[in-house]
């Protein structure tokens, strides 16, 4: 604080001018509490076979669903920009931890595995019920991120179903999060459509499903991999998240069979000139009733 000498005015009073160097502190925005729902899937290079009515991926390693890597990366970028915490949540058997460990190695703060005998053979309706209950159990979540779909089932509906159960807005096919306001609880995204791009605004909390154009996932650091390998991942049951009723899938797979093999033959059409070859090709196509 600076006090300047006073001076006497016409009324006989002395004016004292005081200048202060005090500045109003900058208000920090509220940190984001982000949950990323991920899935452990077989490597995309695996060969799918059907053995005795069951799908087999052979000896292919289990990995983090490639689409979900973009969701994890976006959560980390939002955390770096606004502060907060990133929790990765997955559903599967108790040994389904590889996907969670990769997300931790990338930089996620914590991981949770949802596993219960009642989830065996679950369809997306059951999965969305369990995931939404887990998100509520985590508490005070601002944003839930999904990858576009999973490479094994490729339904792409779990994110919107979770949003519907939570009663939150659902943003799908998001190629960019243009703006997020943790204090004002506002979100603006850019969706990628076949016809072009679409800007959509909505409130937080929200559920967002992202496409690969949104970012470039980072490679885990060596220290991140070491830390993730030692991480203790809690396993939650349905009872722990407040789901006590029996969950029944609306869809079942009573029989799985391999597609019949199609035998193909390659036939070369020859001729003395282009016109002869063209005429011979048309004749063969008509014989095969293609034309």
FENVEN-V655251 format. One record per run of one state. SS is the DSSP state (h for helix, s for strand, l for the rest). FROM is the first residue (numbers start at 0). TO is the last residue. If there is no record, write none. Layout:
ss=SS from=FROM to=TO
ss=SS from=FROM to=TO
//
This chain:
ss=l from=0 to=0
ss=s from=1 to=2
ss=l from=3 to=5
ss=s from=6 to=7
ss=l from=8 to=12
ss=s from=13 to=14
ss=l from=15 to=16
ss=s from=17 to=18
ss=l from=19 to=30
ss=s from=31 to=37
ss=l from=38 to=38
ss=s from=39 to=41
ss=l from=42 to=47
ss=s from=48 to=50
ss=l from=51 to=52
ss=s from=53 to=55
ss=l from=56 to=60
ss=s from=61 to=63
ss=l from=64 to=64
ss=h from=65 to=81
ss=l from=82 to=82
ss=s from=83 to=90
ss=l from=91 to=96
ss=h from=97 to=105
ss=l from=106 to=108
ss=s from=109 to=113
ss=l from=114 to=115
ss=h from=116 to=118
ss=l from=119 to=122
ss=h from=123 to=137
ss=l from=138 to=141
ss=s from=142 to=146
ss=l from=147 to=156
ss=h from=157 to=165
ss=l from=166 to=167
ss=s from=168 to=180
ss=l from=181 to=184
ss=s from=185 to=192
ss=l from=193 to=194
ss=s from=195 to=202
ss=l from=203 to=204
ss=s from=205 to=209
ss=l from=210 to=210
ss=h from=211 to=213
ss=l from=214 to=220
ss=h from=221 to=228
ss=l from=229 to=232
ss=s from=233 to=235
ss=l from=236 to=237
ss=h from=238 to=240
ss=l from=241 to=272
ss=h from=273 to=286
ss=l from=287 to=290
//
